[in-house]
Amino acid sequence: MRTIDDLLPERAAVANLACFVRQEPLAAYLAEAHYVSASMLRQAMLSGAPLRAAHIKNDSSQRLAQALHALVLEPARFARDYLVLDGDPDVMTTADDPDALDRAWLSGGEYAALAAARDAIRAYARASLAQHLEDGLKELSIYWTDEDGQRWKARPDCFTDGVVLELKTTVDVRPHAFAHIRRRFGYDLKAAHYVEAVGRLTGTAPRFAYLAVELAAPHYVWVHELSATELARAARELISAKARFRGAPSTAAV
C-alpha cells in the first residue's frame, strides 16, 4: 500500500506541524468532531445551525455509491465490509458466514452493476484513470489548522501532488447535466476545500477533476476537470463561507 511518504519522500524536512494525515476508517473520520469538513460547513450554511453543531453521518441512501467507492478505491475494504449474497461465485458469500450481520449486503445484480462501473472507469480512454488511481493516495484523512486557528479536515477520494480525483456516481455524466448536479449539491465548494487540503499537505497547487460514472448500463464515464477560473471562484466561495461562520468579514472578492 502506498503511503504519504511515497508521495512526499522529503515530507519530514518540510512538514507543517499544523497539517497532518491519518490512515483511518471512514467512520473514525466522520466521528472526529474537533475538525470541520466541507460537508459539515455546507450543512451548517443550509440549516443555519452553529458550525460546531453540524455533524455528518453515513447516508444510507448512498449505499451503492459508497460500495462503488470501496470497490474502486479500497478493494480490500470492500472484501472485508461487503457481502455479495448471490451471483458471481468468485465473490459470492452467504448469510451463514460468521461475520455476515456485521457486513453490508449486496445482491448479485447490484455487485454486477458495481463491477461493470469499475471496469468502465478502468477502461476510460480519454484519461489514464487506471494509472491515476494506482499512483494516488486513496481515502487518506487530512487535518489542518489555518492561520485563524480554525481546524479543518478533508478526505479526498484519490490524490497526488498534481491532481485530486473525486469519484461521483450520477444518472447523467454529460457536462451540462453534471454541471447542474454540481451547482445543486455544492460540489465545487468541497472541491476547493480538497485542493486547499492537498495544497497545505504537499506545498503544491493540484488540479481537480470529478470522475463521474453512471451505475446504470452501459455505465458511461466522464472526467470533468475544473478550470483555473472555476477553481478560483470555488476558492472565493469557500473563503466567504468560512468567514461567515467565524463571524469575521470576508476579504474575498466574489
Beta strands, then each sheet from edge to edge (+ up, - down):
strand 1: 19-22
strand 2: 82-84
strand 3: 104-106
strand 4: 137-138
strand 5: 141-145
strand 6: 151-154
strand 7: 158-159
strand 8: 163-169
strand 9: 207-213
strand 10: 221-225
sheet 1: 1+ 5- 6+
sheet 2: 2+ 3+
sheet 3: 4+ 7- 8+ 9+ 10-
end
